[in-house]
Amino acid sequence: MALRFRDHLATSVALLHAMAAHAEAVDAITDQIVAALLAGQTLFTCGNGGSATDAMHLAEELVGRYRVSRRPFPAICLNSDVGAITCIANDFGYEQVFARQLQALARPGDLLIIFSTSGNSPNILAALHTARTCGVTSIAMLGKGGGHASQLADHTLVVPSNESARIQEVHTLLLHTICEALEQQVVG
């Protein structure tokens, strides 16, 4: 078992070092998110499976707090409302569970961050299409080459890995980076 952990650790460390090549893109995306939240825009998040928990994690940190007490920021995780999801899935199909909520709640100037290890889930792609038609800026946190989502999002960050677990580890680092940048601006 120790050898397995060391292998995972070595893979994770190598991937984190590889992400240094994306530092400018991460900073630019982070700055855009912070500016929108400080301007009163709403941040919507979504994902499936483990990526759904990343989406929930970011939204709850913004509404609650990350490290310091500060005012809450408007963030809504589209995969958190079980009633809405099951209603929409039943009446319109599962591929519409995020898009339909975005149509109802989002306003021009808001942001959508999707988390997806593959970038190919139909409900994620539908959300990205809807974001564009609603005037919502979309940011895709991806892996495995980015999939179709990389062509639909306004801004993409593709973790250079094909392993979902390693991709999600980096996504967690990215969402924490966003939270830290926001709190530095607010608390300073």
N, C-alpha and C positions, 0 to 999 in steps of 0.2 A: 504494500500500500504506500509506503514512503516513496518508493520509486515513482509511482503514478503521480503523487502530488508534486514531486520535483519536476517531472515532465510537464505537468500543467503550469507550474510556476515558471519554468523556462520559456514555454510558449507565450505565456501572458506577458512576461517581461520583454521578450523580443517584439511582441505586438505593440506594447506601450512605447517602446523606443521608435518603432516604425511610424507611430502617430505623430512624432515630432515634425515630420514632413508636412503635416496638415495643420500646424499651429496657427498659421495666418488665417486659414479658412475657419478654424474653430473660433479664433478671436473675432473675426468679422461677423460670424453668425451670432455669437454671444452678445456682441455690441448691439446688433440689430434687435435681439430679443429684449435686452435691458432697456433700450430706448423706447421700444413699443410699450413695455410694461410701465415705465415711468410716465409715459404719455397717456396712460389710462386705457390702453387697448387690452383686449382679452386674449389670453393664450389658450388654445385648444390643443389637447394631446390625444393620441390614440395609438393602439397597437394590438397585436394578437398574441395570446400565450404569454411567454416570458416578456415579450415586448410590451404587452398590456400592463404588466407590473411596472416597467420603466415609465410608461406614460402616466400611470397613477402616481408613481413616486415623484416625478417632476411637478405635477399639479399640486399634490399635497404639500410639498415643500414651499411652493409659492403662496398658497393660501394660508398655510400654517407658518412655519418658519424653518429655516435651515440651521443656522448657528446662533443667530441673535434675534432678540425680540424686535420686531419692526412691523410696519403696517402690512396688512395682507394684500396680495396682488391677485387680480382676477384671472383665474386659471380653472379650466374645466376639462376633466378627462372624459372623453366620449365613450370609453369602454367601461365606465363605472356605474351607469344607470341601467340596472338589470331590467327594469320595467320597460324603458324606452327600447333597449336592445331587443328584447323578446317580442315586443309589439311590432317594431319595424321589420325584424326578421320574418315574423309570421305574415305580415301584410305586404311587404315589398321585397323580401329576400335578404339573406344575410349580407350580401354585397352592399346593401344600402344602409347598414346600421350606423356608420359614421357620417356618411354624406347627408342623410336626412336630418340628423341632429345639427350638423353644421349649417344646413340651409335654414333651420329654425332659429339658431342662436347667434350665428356669426354676423358681423358687420364689416363693411369695408375698412381696411386698416388693421384688422385683427390678424393674429398669427395662428398657424396650425403647425404643430410638430408631430410628425409620424415617426414611430420607432418600428423598424422591420429588419429582420436579419436577411431576408431574401429580396424584399422590394417588389414582390410579385402577387401579394394577396389582393384578390378582387375588391375587398372592402377598403383597403388602403388606397388602391388606385382610384376608386370612385370618390373617396374623400379628397384626393389631390385634384381631380377634375372639378369637383364642387368648389373647392377653395378658389380655384382660378375664376370660376363664374361669379363667385360672391365677392371678389376683390380682397380675398384673404391671402396674405403671403404665406407660402408653404415652405417648410424646412423638413428635409428627410434625413433621418439618422439611419443609415443602412449598413449592410455588409454584403458579402458574397457577390461583389461586383456591382451592386446597386439595383439590379433588376430593372423592370419597367418604371418603377418609381423615380429612378434617377433622371429619367427623361421628362417627368411630369412636374417635379417639384421646382420651385423657384431657386432653392439653395439645397445642395446635398452635401452630406459628409459620409463617405463610404469607408468603413473600417476595412482595412486590407486583410481580411480573413474569411475563410469558408466555414469556420466553426462557430455555431450559434452561441455557445457558452462564452467563448472569448469575445465575440462581437458584443454581447450583452454586458460583459465586464467593462468594455470601453464605453458603451453607451451610458453606463452608470457614472463613470468618470466625467463624461461630457455633461450630463445633467447636473452633477455636483459643481462643475465649473461654471455653469450658467447661474446657479444659485449663489455661489460665492461672489461672482462679478456683480450681481444685483445687490447683494447685501453690502458690498463695499461702496457702491454708489449711494445707497440709502443711509447707511450708518457712517461710512467714511472714516 
